[in-house]
Amino acid sequence: MIVVMKPGADKDHVDHVVKLVREFGLRDHVIYGTDRTVVACIGDKRSVDKGAIENAPMVERIVPILSPYKMASTEVKRERTQVEIGPLQFALGGEKVGIIAGPCAVESREQLLRIADAVKAAGCVGLRGGAFKPRTSPYSFQGMREEGLKLLAEARDRTGLAVVTEVTGLETIDAVVEYADVLQVGARNMQHYPLLESLGKVGKPVMLKRGMSAKLDEWLLAAEYIIDAGNPRVILCERGIRTYEEYVRFTLPLTVVPELRERTHLPVVVDPSHGTGHAHLVPAMSRAAVAAGADGLLIEAHPDPEHAASDGAQSIDPKSLGELVKSLRKVAQAVGREL
């Protein structure tokens, strides 16, 4: 349930409600909005005297939350959450659409700095790149690990771009937190609950990719783990789901974008590279994602896709990235957004 405070309620009024909520054995989560404040109450509510809370000073009403995900739901927070990323504090979830681009894997200093310069020149706000690479085969390139993180940090210092890179396990959290701006949870780890809970305790944004076979509610409940553990700065990333189709690597269900905007206040980013697996499909699906209401895109770009260590087939080159961003500006403008 949530306790909705009246307009004008001050900190003392909110603190009093929080004290009551805790006395009933519930955990509180205070959400400050533009118009009013709400106190979300988490836990077993069977023994709660709702009247005692409802009669507290400056309490307007108590509202039950029907969705299984409490903190991520628009029932709790109608205003869109904006998550600021990188040195420039770009707000994902605001009026502007943010483009994050870069290679699947950090392969070398020369490769990364070349593409970072191109990503910046194209007008993107973030640089993606895998330092730790979970691969289906144990014999595939696994990334440069901490050396890759250092190169990503160097590229950020050079360009001002926000660094987005994947956390592959509990043991990699500290290293990634030290160098990255946004910690990405890959599709394989969407339901790695100890990892999600640990990321709820870090002070940086988390980009949560949808599991390749996950339902929408399962995905939002995974986000709930992070928020409930204390980190509200969660970004959802649709990266395609596995179906019986074979002409694409995964099926990119863009209907999820407007549906998520109905169900959750969290920013929504789309990955058209993994969502299709083919570079020639990335531009069209990027434009469609922005038209559908996506707050950002996560695009794989490489200075030499033919010789990429991983995911070359779905990576676009710098020239294509620049042309794509120009076309996306027109789409964003057509749907009342900026880029």
C-alpha positions as CSV (number, residue, x, y, z in Angstrom):
1,M,0.0,0.0,0.0
2,I,1.0,3.6,-0.3
3,V,0.2,6.5,2.0
4,V,-0.5,9.6,0.0
5,M,0.3,12.8,1.8
6,K,-1.6,16.0,1.3
7,P,-0.1,18.9,-0.7
8,G,2.0,21.0,1.6
9,A,3.0,18.1,3.9
10,D,6.4,18.9,5.3
11,K,9.3,16.7,6.5
12,D,7.9,16.4,10.0
13,H,4.6,15.1,8.7
14,V,6.3,12.6,6.5
15,D,8.7,11.5,9.3
16,H,5.7,10.9,11.6
17,V,4.1,8.6,9.0
18,V,7.4,6.8,8.5
19,K,7.6,6.2,12.3
20,L,4.1,4.7,12.3
21,V,4.8,2.5,9.3
22,R,7.9,1.1,11.0
23,E,6.0,0.5,14.3
24,F,3.7,-1.8,12.4
25,G,6.7,-3.8,11.2
26,L,6.7,-2.5,7.6
27,R,9.6,-1.1,5.5
28,D,9.1,2.4,4.2
29,H,10.1,4.0,0.9
30,V,9.5,7.7,0.6
31,I,8.9,9.1,-2.9
32,Y,9.0,12.9,-3.3
33,G,6.9,14.1,-6.3
34,T,6.4,17.5,-7.8
35,D,2.9,17.9,-6.3
36,R,2.9,15.6,-3.3
37,T,4.8,13.0,-1.4
38,V,3.9,9.3,-1.0
39,V,5.2,6.7,1.5
40,A,5.3,3.2,0.1
41,C,4.8,0.5,2.7
42,I,6.4,-2.9,2.1
43,G,5.8,-6.0,4.1
44,D,2.9,-8.1,5.7
45,K,0.1,-5.6,6.1
46,R,-2.4,-8.0,7.8
47,S,-1.7,-6.6,11.3
48,V,-1.6,-2.9,10.3
49,D,-4.1,-0.5,11.7
50,K,-4.7,1.5,8.6
51,G,-6.9,3.9,10.5
52,A,-4.1,4.9,12.7
53,I,-2.0,5.9,9.7
54,E,-4.8,7.4,7.8
55,N,-5.7,9.7,10.7
56,A,-2.1,11.0,11.0
57,P,-1.6,14.7,10.3
58,M,-1.5,15.7,6.6
59,V,-2.3,12.2,5.3
60,E,-4.8,12.3,2.4
61,R,-5.5,8.6,1.9
62,I,-4.2,5.1,1.8
63,V,-4.1,3.3,-1.5
64,P,-3.6,-0.5,-2.0
65,I,-1.0,-1.4,-4.7
66,L,-2.3,-4.2,-6.9
67,S,0.7,-4.8,-9.1
68,P,3.3,-7.4,-7.8
69,Y,6.1,-4.9,-8.4
70,K,5.5,-2.1,-5.9
71,M,8.3,0.5,-6.3
72,A,8.6,0.3,-10.1
73,S,4.8,0.7,-10.6
74,T,3.1,3.8,-11.8
75,E,0.5,3.2,-9.0
76,V,3.2,4.4,-6.7
77,K,4.8,7.1,-8.8
78,R,3.0,8.7,-11.8
79,E,5.9,11.0,-12.7
80,R,8.5,9.6,-15.0
81,T,11.8,8.8,-13.3
82,Q,14.8,10.5,-14.8
83,V,18.2,8.8,-14.3
84,E,21.2,11.1,-14.8
85,I,24.2,9.4,-16.3
86,G,27.8,10.4,-16.9
87,P,29.9,13.6,-16.5
88,L,27.3,15.6,-18.3
89,Q,24.5,14.2,-16.2
90,F,22.3,13.5,-19.2
91,A,18.7,12.6,-17.9
92,L,17.4,9.4,-19.4
93,G,13.7,9.4,-19.1
94,G,13.3,13.2,-19.8
95,E,12.3,14.9,-22.9
96,K,15.5,14.2,-24.7
97,V,16.2,10.7,-26.2
98,G,19.7,9.5,-25.4
99,I,21.8,7.4,-27.7
100,I,24.5,5.1,-26.2
101,A,26.8,3.4,-28.7
102,G,30.0,1.5,-28.9
103,P,31.6,-1.9,-29.4
104,C,30.3,-5.2,-28.0
105,A,33.8,-5.7,-26.5
106,V,36.7,-3.5,-25.6
107,E,39.5,-5.0,-27.8
108,S,42.3,-2.5,-27.7
109,R,43.1,1.1,-26.8
110,E,43.2,2.1,-30.5
111,Q,39.9,0.5,-31.3
112,L,38.1,2.0,-28.3
113,L,39.3,5.5,-28.7
114,R,38.5,5.5,-32.4
115,I,34.9,4.5,-31.9
116,A,34.6,6.7,-28.8
117,D,35.5,9.8,-30.9
118,A,33.0,8.7,-33.6
119,V,30.3,8.1,-31.0
120,K,30.9,11.6,-29.6
121,A,30.9,13.2,-33.0
122,A,27.7,11.6,-33.9
123,G,25.9,13.3,-31.0
124,C,25.5,10.3,-28.6
125,V,25.5,10.7,-24.8
126,G,27.1,7.4,-23.8
127,L,29.7,4.9,-24.7
128,R,28.9,1.2,-24.3
129,G,31.6,-1.5,-24.3
130,G,32.1,-4.8,-22.6
131,A,35.2,-5.3,-20.4
132,F,33.9,-8.5,-18.9
133,K,32.2,-10.6,-21.7
134,P,29.9,-13.5,-20.8
135,R,30.0,-15.8,-23.9
136,T,28.1,-18.9,-24.8
137,S,31.3,-20.7,-25.6
138,P,34.1,-20.8,-23.0
139,Y,36.6,-20.6,-25.9
140,S,35.3,-17.2,-27.2
141,F,36.9,-13.9,-26.4
142,Q,36.0,-13.0,-22.8
143,G,37.1,-9.4,-22.8
144,M,40.0,-7.4,-21.5
145,R,38.6,-7.3,-18.0
146,E,40.0,-4.6,-15.7
147,E,42.3,-3.3,-18.4
148,G,39.2,-2.8,-20.5
149,L,37.6,-0.8,-17.7
150,K,40.6,1.5,-17.5
151,L,40.4,2.1,-21.3
152,L,36.7,2.9,-20.9
153,A,37.5,5.4,-18.2
154,E,40.2,6.9,-20.4
155,A,37.7,7.2,-23.3
156,R,35.2,9.0,-20.9
157,D,37.9,11.5,-19.8
158,R,38.6,12.1,-23.5
159,T,35.0,12.6,-24.7
160,G,32.8,13.3,-21.7
161,L,30.6,10.3,-22.7
162,A,28.9,8.2,-20.0
163,V,30.4,4.7,-19.7
164,V,28.0,1.8,-19.8
165,T,29.5,-1.7,-19.2
166,E,28.3,-5.0,-17.9
167,V,28.6,-6.5,-14.5
168,T,28.9,-10.3,-15.0
169,G,28.9,-11.4,-11.4
170,L,29.2,-10.5,-7.7
171,E,33.0,-10.6,-8.0
172,T,33.1,-7.9,-10.7
173,I,30.9,-5.3,-9.0
174,D,33.7,-3.4,-7.2
175,A,35.9,-3.0,-10.3
176,V,33.0,-1.9,-12.5
177,V,31.7,0.6,-9.9
178,E,35.2,2.1,-9.8
179,Y,35.4,2.9,-13.5
180,A,31.9,2.9,-15.0
181,D,28.9,5.4,-14.9
182,V,26.2,2.8,-15.6
183,L,26.3,-0.8,-14.5
184,Q,24.6,-3.1,-17.0
185,V,23.0,-6.4,-16.1
186,G,22.9,-8.7,-19.1
187,A,20.0,-10.9,-20.2
188,R,21.6,-14.0,-18.7
189,N,21.7,-12.3,-15.3
190,M,18.3,-10.7,-15.2
191,Q,17.2,-13.2,-12.5
192,H,20.5,-13.4,-10.7
193,Y,18.9,-12.2,-7.5
194,P,22.0,-11.9,-5.3
195,L,23.6,-9.8,-8.0
196,L,20.5,-7.6,-8.3
197,E,20.3,-7.1,-4.5
198,S,24.0,-6.2,-4.4
199,L,23.5,-3.6,-7.2
200,G,20.7,-2.2,-5.1
201,K,23.4,-1.1,-2.6
202,V,25.7,0.7,-5.1
203,G,25.4,4.4,-5.7
204,K,25.3,4.3,-9.5
205,P,22.6,3.7,-12.1
206,V,21.8,0.2,-13.2
207,M,20.7,-0.8,-16.7
208,L,18.7,-4.0,-16.5
209,K,18.3,-6.0,-19.7
210,R,15.3,-8.2,-20.2
211,G,16.0,-11.9,-20.1
212,M,15.7,-13.6,-23.5
213,S,12.8,-15.7,-22.2
214,A,11.4,-13.4,-19.5
215,K,7.8,-12.2,-19.3
216,L,7.2,-8.5,-18.7
217,D,6.2,-9.0,-15.0
218,E,9.3,-11.1,-14.4
219,W,11.4,-8.3,-15.8
220,L,9.8,-5.6,-13.7
221,L,10.0,-7.8,-10.6
222,A,13.8,-8.1,-11.3
223,A,13.9,-4.3,-11.3
224,E,12.0,-4.4,-8.0
225,Y,14.9,-6.3,-6.4
226,I,17.3,-3.5,-7.2
227,I,14.9,-0.7,-6.1
228,D,13.8,-2.5,-2.9
229,A,17.5,-3.0,-2.0
230,G,18.0,0.8,-2.0
231,N,18.8,1.9,-5.6
232,P,16.0,3.7,-7.4
233,R,18.1,4.6,-10.4
234,V,17.1,1.7,-12.7
235,I,17.0,1.8,-16.5
236,L,15.1,-0.9,-18.3
237,C,16.6,-2.2,-21.6
238,E,14.6,-4.3,-24.1
239,R,17.1,-6.4,-26.1
240,G,14.8,-8.9,-27.8
241,I,13.3,-12.2,-26.8
242,R,13.9,-15.7,-28.1
243,T,11.2,-17.0,-30.5
244,Y,11.0,-19.7,-33.2
245,E,12.0,-17.1,-35.9
246,E,15.4,-17.6,-37.5
247,Y,15.8,-14.6,-39.8
248,V,16.8,-12.6,-36.8
249,R,19.0,-13.4,-33.8
250,F,16.2,-12.4,-31.4
251,T,12.7,-11.0,-31.9
252,L,12.5,-7.3,-30.9
253,P,9.0,-6.7,-29.4
254,L,8.6,-3.0,-29.6
255,T,5.1,-3.1,-28.2
256,V,6.7,-3.5,-24.9
257,V,7.8,0.2,-25.0
258,P,4.4,1.8,-24.7
259,E,3.2,-1.0,-22.4
260,L,6.1,-0.2,-20.0
261,R,5.3,3.5,-20.1
262,E,1.8,2.5,-18.8
263,R,3.1,0.2,-16.1
264,T,6.3,1.7,-14.8
265,H,7.9,5.1,-14.3
266,L,11.4,3.8,-15.1
267,P,13.2,4.9,-18.2
268,V,13.1,2.5,-21.1
269,V,16.0,1.9,-23.5
270,V,15.9,-0.4,-26.6
271,D,18.9,-2.4,-27.9
272,P,18.2,-2.9,-31.7
273,S,21.6,-4.6,-32.2
274,H,20.9,-7.7,-30.0
275,G,17.2,-7.4,-30.9
276,T,17.9,-8.2,-34.5
277,G,21.4,-9.5,-34.8
278,H,21.9,-7.8,-38.2
279,A,23.4,-4.4,-38.8
280,H,21.1,-3.7,-41.8
281,L,18.1,-3.9,-39.5
282,V,19.5,-1.6,-36.8
283,P,18.6,1.8,-38.3
284,A,14.9,0.9,-39.0
285,M,14.4,-0.6,-35.6
286,S,16.1,2.3,-33.9
287,R,13.7,4.7,-35.6
288,A,10.7,2.5,-34.7
289,A,11.8,2.4,-31.1
290,V,12.0,6.2,-30.8
291,A,8.6,6.5,-32.5
292,A,7.2,4.0,-30.0
293,G,8.4,6.1,-27.0
294,A,11.8,4.8,-26.1
295,D,13.9,7.1,-23.8
296,G,17.1,5.9,-25.4
297,L,18.9,3.4,-27.6
298,L,21.8,1.0,-26.9
299,I,23.6,0.5,-30.3
300,E,26.6,-1.6,-31.1
301,A,29.1,0.3,-33.2
302,H,32.6,-0.7,-34.2
303,P,35.3,1.0,-36.3
304,D,35.8,-2.2,-38.3
305,P,32.8,-4.5,-37.9
306,E,34.2,-7.2,-40.2
307,H,37.1,-7.8,-37.8
308,A,35.2,-7.3,-34.5
309,A,36.1,-9.8,-31.8
310,S,32.4,-10.3,-31.1
311,D,29.0,-9.4,-32.6
312,G,30.4,-7.9,-35.8
313,A,27.4,-8.9,-37.8
314,Q,25.1,-6.6,-35.7
315,S,27.5,-3.7,-35.4
316,I,27.3,-0.6,-37.5
317,D,30.3,1.5,-38.6
318,P,30.9,5.2,-37.6
319,K,29.5,6.6,-40.9
320,S,26.3,4.6,-40.5
321,L,26.0,5.7,-36.9
322,G,26.3,9.4,-37.8
323,E,23.6,9.0,-40.5
324,L,21.4,7.1,-38.1
325,V,21.5,9.8,-35.4
326,K,20.6,12.4,-38.0
327,S,17.5,10.5,-39.0
328,L,16.6,9.8,-35.4
329,R,16.5,13.5,-34.7
330,K,13.6,13.8,-37.2
331,V,11.7,10.9,-35.7
332,A,12.2,12.3,-32.2
333,Q,10.9,15.7,-33.3
334,A,7.9,14.1,-35.0
335,V,6.8,12.5,-31.7
336,G,7.4,15.6,-29.5
337,R,10.9,14.6,-28.2
338,E,14.4,15.9,-28.7
339,L,17.7,14.2,-29.4
